[in-house]
């Protein structure tokens, strides 16, 4: 092993996570569930880990996204993204959380999707 390496970072990711959520500001979106497609990228100093207990299980990302969606109506995808990023940063090993939330029906049929990406870095 190279003795000059101090901290190796692992990026844990989940892409294309489908979540059903009550989200939106328009009248036709209130009380209605619609799909979100979520991508999450987390930096965790776990390089060299060989056991699940030593790293972050990506099932926790799925669980956090579903939990946020189950808490009731959210007006903005920005709010959903920030809540999910903060939930991921609740694990003290996570140093950076990048969350991208796409709302496929937002501009349908004129666009495949629209959304937001947020990055939170532990300071």
C-alpha positions as CSV (number, residue, x, y, z in Angstrom):
1,X,0.0,0.0,0.0
2,X,1.1,3.5,-0.8
3,X,1.9,5.3,2.5
4,X,1.2,8.8,0.9
5,X,-2.6,8.1,0.6
6,X,-4.4,9.8,3.5
7,X,-8.1,9.5,2.8
8,X,-9.6,7.5,0.0
9,X,-13.2,8.5,-0.8
10,X,-15.9,6.1,-2.1
11,X,-18.8,7.4,-4.0
12,X,-22.0,5.5,-3.2
13,X,-24.8,6.1,-5.7
14,X,-28.4,5.2,-6.5
15,X,-29.8,6.2,-9.9
16,X,-33.3,6.1,-11.3
17,X,-35.0,5.6,-7.9
18,X,-38.7,5.8,-8.5
19,X,-40.7,7.5,-5.7
20,X,-44.4,8.4,-5.7
21,X,-45.0,11.7,-3.9
22,X,-47.6,14.3,-3.4
23,X,-45.7,17.2,-4.9
24,X,-46.4,20.5,-6.7
25,X,-47.7,24.0,-6.3
26,X,-50.5,23.9,-8.9
27,X,-54.1,23.2,-8.0
28,X,-54.2,20.0,-10.1
29,X,-51.2,18.7,-8.2
30,X,-52.6,19.1,-4.7
31,X,-53.8,15.8,-3.2
32,X,-52.4,13.9,-6.2
33,X,-49.5,11.5,-6.2
34,X,-47.1,11.7,-9.1
35,X,-43.7,10.0,-9.9
36,X,-40.3,11.4,-9.1
37,X,-37.1,9.9,-10.4
38,X,-34.2,10.4,-8.0
39,X,-30.4,10.1,-8.3
40,X,-28.3,10.2,-5.2
41,X,-24.5,10.4,-4.9
42,X,-22.8,10.3,-1.5
43,X,-19.1,10.6,-0.7
44,X,-18.0,8.4,2.2
45,X,-14.5,7.7,3.3
46,X,-14.9,3.9,3.2
47,X,-12.3,2.8,0.6
48,X,-10.9,-0.6,1.5
49,X,-14.1,-1.6,3.3
50,X,-14.9,-5.3,3.0
51,X,-18.1,-5.6,5.1
52,X,-21.5,-3.9,4.8
53,X,-21.2,-2.6,8.4
54,X,-18.1,-0.6,7.3
55,X,-19.9,1.3,4.6
56,X,-23.2,2.9,3.8
57,X,-26.0,0.5,2.7
58,X,-27.8,2.1,-0.3
59,X,-31.1,0.7,1.0
60,X,-31.0,3.6,3.5
61,X,-31.2,6.0,0.6
62,X,-34.4,4.3,-0.7
63,X,-35.8,4.2,2.8
64,X,-35.1,7.9,3.4
65,X,-36.7,8.9,0.0
66,X,-39.8,6.9,0.7
67,X,-40.0,8.3,4.2
68,X,-39.9,11.9,3.0
69,X,-42.5,11.2,0.3
70,X,-44.8,9.6,3.0
71,X,-44.7,12.7,5.2
72,X,-47.4,14.5,3.1
73,X,-47.6,17.1,0.4
74,X,-44.4,18.9,-0.6
75,X,-44.7,22.0,-2.8
76,X,-41.2,22.1,-4.5
77,X,-38.9,19.4,-5.8
78,X,-36.1,21.6,-4.3
79,X,-37.6,20.9,-0.9
80,X,-37.7,17.2,-1.5
81,X,-34.1,17.2,-2.8
82,X,-32.8,19.2,0.2
83,X,-34.6,17.0,2.7
84,X,-33.2,13.9,1.1
85,X,-29.7,15.3,1.0
86,X,-29.9,16.3,4.7
87,X,-31.3,12.8,5.6
88,X,-28.2,11.3,3.9
89,X,-25.9,13.7,5.8
90,X,-27.4,12.4,9.0
91,X,-24.9,9.6,8.7
92,X,-21.7,11.2,10.0
93,X,-19.6,9.3,7.5
94,X,-21.2,11.1,4.6
95,X,-19.1,14.2,3.6
96,X,-21.1,15.2,0.5
97,X,-24.6,14.5,-0.8
98,X,-25.7,15.2,-4.3
99,X,-29.4,14.7,-5.0
100,X,-31.1,15.1,-8.3
101,X,-34.9,15.0,-8.5
102,X,-36.7,14.8,-11.8
103,X,-40.4,15.3,-12.1
104,X,-41.3,13.5,-15.4
105,X,-44.8,14.9,-15.7
106,X,-43.8,18.5,-15.1
107,X,-43.6,19.5,-18.8
108,X,-45.2,16.4,-20.4
109,X,-45.4,15.9,-23.3
110,X,-43.0,18.6,-24.3
111,X,-40.1,17.4,-22.2
112,X,-39.0,14.1,-20.8
113,X,-38.6,15.7,-17.4
114,X,-37.7,18.7,-15.4
115,X,-36.2,18.9,-12.0
116,X,-33.4,20.1,-9.7
117,X,-30.0,19.0,-8.4
118,X,-28.7,20.0,-5.0
119,X,-25.3,19.4,-3.4
120,X,-24.7,19.7,0.3
121,X,-21.2,19.4,1.7
122,X,-20.5,18.8,5.4
123,X,-18.8,21.9,6.6
